[in-house]
Amino acid sequence: MVQLPKNRFLDFAWLKQFMPRGLYGRAALILIVPIVALQLVVSVVFIQRHFNRITVQMTSAVVLELEYLLAEVNASATPAAAVQGVEQVIAPLAMQLDLPGAPVETSIRLTDLTGQWVARTLSAGLPTLTGVDLKSSRAGVVVGINTKHGPMRVGFSRDRVSASNPHQLLVLMVATGVLMTLIAYLFLRNQLRPIRRLARAAEAFGKGQVVPYKLAGATEVRSAGKAFLDMRSRLERQIEQRTLMLSGVSHDLRTPLTRLRLGLAMIDDDSREDLERDVDDMERLVDRFLSFARSDALEDDPEPVDLAALTRHLADNAARAGQNVTLGEVADPGMRPLRRAALERALENLLGNATRYGTHARLSLVTGRGDLRFVVEDDGPGIPPDAREEALKPFARLDKARNQDKGSGVGLGLAIASDIARGHGGHLRLGESADLGGLKVEFVLPQ
């Protein structure tokens, strides 16, 4: 079976680039296109079949009157006698006659919807017709007819050959269509408002915020809203349970660690320092557990933060702590509403990891198209591309990628930073530093 090549113009896929992307735009398009199409079809068919037929009928009656006048004029001996002979007929017919008169040329306005039918019917009924002037006056018609006494000019009202103001139908249809579209748009906005509230509530929850949401709208919207509220409740319970578990375990571990430290203080042995170092590592792991548990809560409210000043502040704090951290490019995006404490905790974790696994770290703040990025780079061993997704998961240990001689870890540093980034509507992106050669971590936030 031969398969014919697919024509891209027949599947209408190319129309997608011209279609609106928003729900309001698409709903308005679905609403307006049928109304406009219906009005165009009705108006064209009505004008062609109704107004044009009426125009032909009315013009045919005028042709009979003009034929009578032409016959009377041609039957007279002189032009004066012809004019005198039709004077009693001209008045009842509401016509004006000039004999001899100036020549008349056919002229029709572009906006005259029935002018062509008037001129065509007059030409078909009067073989000696020289022209039809429908342009000089909107309310009148002037025709030129050849007689045996020379050109005859006859004028009469336009109302006698076509229905008056056929454009009123179009105006009425357009006005009615606009009114109905406005009413439908107001109704549609009320129907879409609950969907937009649901979208805002879902977006806020994705950033770690809980905004009030009340079920409203159509049955389908209420079902989606109820499903969202149930999902949010389950996630909040799971987050709360995990936070309580990690906090409880970490808190309970402090008691035996304290007893171990007291016991080690009473031991006089060469291995005492090694054991105390192990206890310090365990306490550091417990602190990491607590920090990871607190990162889910994000209890601080957003506040205006000067990001450029914050970047310099973090670099200064790292330098005072003995870390080899330098400043790279620092843009000035101005003030942004962010959770300052959570943001500082995330960037401090990234700087701690950079100096932990490398000898030199660099902190930068750059702006891009629609986002801004805190960039932390180091000269350490980095993380292979196929392991970067795994590195963002909690408790991930990439023994082959990171230098374990620098001390033990629990694999929560990148996970904490990633959670805080998602809580601000952004994400964490891992890559390779172009000049330092180590890991490049981009803390991406939306503009």
C-alpha positions in Angstrom: 0.0 0.0 0.0 1.4 3.3 -1.0 1.4 6.0 1.7 0.8 9.5 0.4 3.0 12.3 1.8 1.3 14.2 4.6 0.3 17.7 3.6 1.1 20.1 6.5 -1.6 22.5 5.3 -4.4 19.9 5.7 -3.8 18.9 9.3 -4.0 22.5 10.5 -1.0 22.1 12.8 0.5 25.3 11.4 -2.4 27.2 12.9 -1.2 26.5 16.4 1.4 29.2 16.2 -1.3 31.8 15.6 -3.7 30.6 18.3 -3.9 32.3 21.7 -2.3 30.4 24.5 -4.3 31.7 27.4 -7.7 30.3 28.5 -9.4 33.6 28.1 -8.1 34.0 24.5 -9.1 30.5 23.4 -12.5 30.8 25.0 -13.1 34.1 23.3 -12.0 32.7 20.0 -14.4 29.8 20.4 -17.1 32.3 21.2 -16.5 35.0 18.6 -15.6 32.9 15.5 -19.1 31.2 15.2 -20.9 34.5 15.8 -18.9 36.3 13.1 -19.2 33.4 10.6 -23.0 33.2 11.2 -23.4 37.0 10.7 -21.4 37.0 7.5 -23.3 34.0 6.0 -26.7 35.4 6.9 -25.9 38.9 5.7 -24.4 37.8 2.4 -27.3 35.4 1.6 -30.0 37.9 2.7 -28.5 40.8 0.7 -28.1 38.7 -2.4 -31.4 36.9 -2.3 -33.6 39.6 -0.7 -32.3 43.1 -1.4 -31.1 42.2 -4.9 -34.5 40.6 -5.9 -36.4 43.6 -4.5 -34.1 45.9 -6.4 -34.7 44.1 -9.7 -38.4 44.2 -9.2 -38.6 47.9 -8.3 -36.2 48.9 -11.1 -38.3 46.9 -13.6 -41.3 49.0 -12.7 -39.3 52.2 -13.3 -38.2 50.8 -16.7 -41.8 50.6 -17.8 -42.3 54.3 -16.9 -39.2 55.3 -18.7 -40.3 53.4 -21.8 -43.6 55.3 -21.7 -41.8 58.6 -21.5 -39.4 57.6 -24.3 -42.3 56.6 -26.5 -44.1 59.9 -25.9 -41.0 62.0 -26.6 -40.3 60.1 -29.8 -43.9 60.6 -30.9 -43.6 64.4 -30.7 -42.6 66.5 -33.6 -40.2 68.8 -31.8 -38.4 68.8 -28.5 -40.6 71.5 -27.1 -43.7 69.6 -28.0 -42.2 66.5 -26.4 -41.6 68.3 -23.1 -45.0 69.8 -23.2 -46.6 66.5 -23.9 -45.1 64.7 -20.9 -45.4 67.6 -18.4 -48.7 66.1 -17.0 -47.0 62.7 -16.7 -43.7 63.8 -15.1 -45.3 65.2 -11.9 -47.3 62.1 -10.9 -44.2 59.9 -11.7 -42.0 62.2 -9.5 -39.4 62.6 -12.2 -37.4 65.5 -13.6 -36.8 65.6 -17.4 -34.3 67.6 -19.4 -34.5 67.6 -23.2 -32.0 68.0 -24.7 -29.9 67.2 -21.6 -26.2 66.7 -20.8 -24.7 63.3 -21.5 -24.8 60.8 -18.5 -22.1 58.3 -17.8 -22.5 55.3 -15.6 -20.9 55.8 -12.2 -21.5 53.7 -9.0 -20.0 54.1 -5.6 -17.9 51.2 -4.2 -20.1 51.1 -1.1 -23.3 50.8 -3.1 -24.4 47.2 -2.6 -27.3 47.3 -5.1 -26.1 49.8 -7.7 -24.9 47.1 -10.1 -28.3 45.5 -10.1 -30.0 48.9 -10.8 -27.7 49.7 -13.7 -28.0 46.2 -15.1 -31.8 46.1 -15.0 -32.1 49.6 -16.6 -29.6 48.7 -19.4 -31.5 45.5 -20.2 -34.9 47.2 -20.4 -33.8 50.4 -22.2 -31.7 49.6 -25.3 -31.0 53.4 -25.9 -29.8 54.0 -22.4 -26.4 55.9 -22.4 -25.6 55.8 -18.7 -26.8 55.6 -15.1 -25.4 58.1 -12.5 -25.7 56.7 -9.0 -22.7 58.5 -7.6 -23.6 62.2 -7.8 -26.4 62.0 -5.3 -27.0 59.4 -2.6 -30.8 60.1 -2.7 -31.3 60.3 -6.5 -30.7 58.5 -9.8 -30.0 60.2 -13.1 -30.3 58.2 -16.4 -29.4 59.3 -19.9 -31.5 58.0 -22.9 -31.0 58.7 -26.6 -34.1 60.0 -28.4 -34.8 61.2 -31.9 -34.6 64.8 -30.4 -31.1 64.1 -28.8 -30.0 63.0 -25.4 -32.7 63.0 -22.7 -31.8 63.3 -19.0 -34.2 61.9 -16.5 -33.9 62.1 -12.7 -35.9 60.4 -9.9 -35.6 59.2 -6.3 -33.3 56.3 -5.4 -36.1 54.9 -3.2 -38.0 54.0 -6.4 -35.4 51.4 -7.6 -33.9 49.9 -4.4 -34.8 49.4 -0.7 -33.7 52.3 1.4 -30.5 51.9 3.5 -29.7 48.2 3.0 -26.6 48.7 5.2 -28.9 49.1 8.2 -29.2 45.4 8.3 -25.4 45.0 8.6 -25.2 47.7 11.3 -28.0 46.1 13.2 -26.4 42.6 13.0 -22.9 44.0 14.0 -24.4 45.9 16.9 -26.4 42.9 18.1 -23.3 40.6 17.7 -21.1 43.0 19.7 -23.8 43.2 22.5 -24.2 39.4 22.6 -20.5 38.9 22.6 -20.1 41.3 25.5 -22.8 39.5 27.5 -21.2 36.1 26.7 -17.8 37.4 27.7 -19.0 38.6 31.0 -20.7 35.3 31.6 -17.5 33.5 30.5 -15.3 35.6 32.8 -17.4 34.5 35.8 -17.0 30.9 34.7 -13.3 31.2 34.3 -12.7 33.1 37.5 -12.8 29.9 39.7 -10.3 28.2 37.4 -7.9 31.1 37.7 -8.2 31.1 41.5 -7.5 27.3 41.5 -4.4 27.9 39.3 -3.2 30.7 41.7 -3.7 28.4 44.7 -1.8 25.5 43.0 1.0 27.8 41.9 1.3 29.3 45.4 1.3 25.8 47.0 4.1 24.8 44.6 6.1 27.7 46.1 5.5 26.6 49.7 2.6 29.0 50.3 -0.9 28.1 51.4 -3.5 30.6 50.1 -7.2 30.3 51.0 -9.3 28.6 48.3 -13.0 28.1 48.3 -14.9 25.8 46.0 -16.9 27.7 43.3 -17.9 27.5 39.7 -19.3 24.7 37.6 -19.5 21.1 38.7 -16.3 20.1 36.9 -14.3 23.0 38.4 -15.6 22.2 41.8 -14.5 18.6 41.3 -11.0 19.7 40.3 -10.9 22.1 43.2 -11.9 19.4 45.7 -9.2 17.1 44.3 -6.7 19.9 44.7 -7.7 20.5 48.3 -7.5 16.8 49.1 -4.1 16.5 47.5 -2.8 19.6 49.4 -4.1 18.2 52.7 -2.3 14.9 52.1 0.9 16.6 51.1 0.8 18.8 54.1 0.3 15.8 56.4 3.1 14.0 54.7 5.5 17.0 55.0 4.5 17.5 58.6 5.0 13.9 59.4 8.4 13.8 57.8 9.5 17.0 59.5 8.3 15.7 62.9 10.1 12.4 62.3 13.4 13.9 61.3 13.2 16.5 64.1 12.3 13.8 66.6 15.1 11.4 65.5 17.6 14.2 65.4 16.6 15.5 68.8 16.7 12.0 70.4 20.1 11.3 69.0 21.6 14.3 70.8 21.1 12.6 74.2 23.3 9.5 73.5 25.8 11.7 71.6 26.1 13.9 74.7 26.7 10.8 76.9 29.3 9.5 74.4 31.1 12.8 74.6 31.1 12.8 78.4 32.3 9.2 78.4 35.1 10.0 76.0 36.3 12.9 78.2 37.0 10.3 80.9 39.1 8.1 78.7 42.8 8.5 78.5 43.7 6.7 75.4 45.5 7.3 72.1 42.3 6.6 70.1 40.3 9.2 72.0 40.8 11.9 69.4 39.6 9.7 66.6 36.5 8.8 68.6 35.8 12.5 69.4 36.1 13.3 65.7 33.5 10.6 65.0 31.2 12.1 67.5 31.7 15.6 65.9 30.8 14.1 62.5 27.7 12.5 64.0 26.6 15.8 65.5 27.1 17.5 62.2 24.9 14.9 60.5 22.2 15.5 63.1 22.4 19.2 62.4 22.0 18.5 58.7 18.9 16.4 59.5 17.4 19.3 61.4 18.3 21.8 58.6 16.7 19.5 56.1 13.5 19.2 58.2 13.3 23.0 58.6 13.7 23.5 54.9 10.3 22.0 54.2 8.6 24.3 56.7 9.9 27.6 55.2 8.3 29.4 58.1 9.6 32.9 57.3 7.4 35.1 55.1 8.7 36.7 51.9 10.3 40.1 52.3 12.0 42.6 49.9 15.6 41.5 49.5 18.4 43.3 47.8 20.0 40.4 45.9 23.2 42.1 45.0 23.8 43.1 48.6 22.9 39.6 49.7 25.4 38.1 47.3 28.2 40.3 48.7 27.2 39.5 52.2 27.4 35.8 51.7 30.8 36.0 50.1 32.1 38.2 53.0 30.7 35.7 55.6 32.4 32.8 53.8 35.7 34.7 53.7 35.4 35.4 57.5 34.8 31.7 58.1 38.1 30.9 56.4 36.5 29.6 53.1 38.2 30.5 49.8 35.2 32.2 48.2 35.5 35.0 45.6 32.9 37.2 43.9 32.3 36.8 40.2 29.8 38.9 38.2 27.2 40.5 40.4 24.2 42.0 38.6 21.8 44.4 40.2 18.3 43.1 39.7 17.0 45.3 42.6 14.7 44.3 45.4 12.8 41.0 45.1 10.2 39.5 47.6 12.0 36.3 48.9 12.4 34.3 52.1 15.7 35.7 53.1 16.6 33.1 55.8 15.8 30.1 53.6 17.7 31.6 50.6 20.7 32.3 52.8 20.6 28.7 54.1 20.5 27.3 50.6 23.4 29.4 49.3 25.5 28.7 52.4 25.0 25.0 51.8 26.1 25.4 48.2 29.2 27.4 49.2 30.0 24.9 52.0 29.8 22.1 49.5 32.0 24.0 47.0 34.8 24.7 49.5 34.4 21.2 51.0 35.1 19.4 47.8 37.3 22.0 46.1 40.0 24.5 47.0 38.4 27.6 45.5 34.8 28.7 45.0 33.2 31.6 43.2 29.8 33.2 43.8 28.0 35.1 41.0 24.6 36.7 40.5 23.5 37.0 36.8 20.3 37.8 35.1 18.9 36.1 32.0 15.7 36.1 29.9 12.9 35.8 32.5 15.1 34.6 35.4 18.0 35.4 37.7 20.6 33.0 38.9 22.9 32.6 41.8 25.9 30.7 40.4 28.3 28.8 42.7 31.4 27.2 41.0 34.3 25.3 42.3 37.5 23.6 41.1 36.7 20.2 42.6 36.0 16.9 40.9 32.5 17.9 39.9 29.6 15.5 39.2 29.2 13.5 36.0 26.2 14.4 33.8 24.5 11.1 34.3 24.7 11.4 38.1 23.4 15.0 38.5 19.8 14.1 38.7 20.6 11.6 41.4 22.7 14.1 43.3 19.6 16.3 43.9 17.8 13.6 45.8 18.0 13.5 49.6 20.6 11.2 51.2 22.3 10.7 47.8 26.0 9.8 48.2 28.1 10.0 45.1 31.3 8.4 46.4 33.0 8.2 43.0 32.2 11.8 42.2 33.1 13.6 45.4 36.2 13.6 47.5 35.5 11.6 50.6 38.8 12.5 52.1 37.3 15.9 52.9 35.0 14.3 55.5 31.8 12.5 55.7 28.4 13.8 54.6 24.8 12.7 54.6 23.9 13.9 51.1 21.5 16.7 52.1 23.2 19.9 51.0 22.0 19.9 47.4 18.6 18.5 48.4 18.0 21.3 50.8 19.0 23.9 48.3 16.8 22.3 45.6 13.8 22.2 48.0 14.2 25.9 48.8 14.6 26.8 45.1 11.3 25.0 44.3 9.7 26.7 47.3 10.5 30.1 45.5 9.1 28.9 42.2 12.6 28.1 40.7 14.9 25.1 40.4 18.5 24.0 40.9 20.6 23.2 37.8 23.9 21.4 37.9 26.6 21.7 35.3 30.4 22.1 34.8 32.3 25.3 35.4 33.9 26.5 32.2 37.1 28.0 33.7 37.4 26.4 37.2 36.7 22.9 35.9 34.6 21.7 38.8 30.9 21.7 39.6 28.7 24.6 38.6 25.4 25.0 40.5 22.8 27.5 39.3 20.1 28.5 41.8 17.5 29.7 39.3 14.7 32.1 40.4 11.9 33.5 38.2 12.0 37.2 37.5 
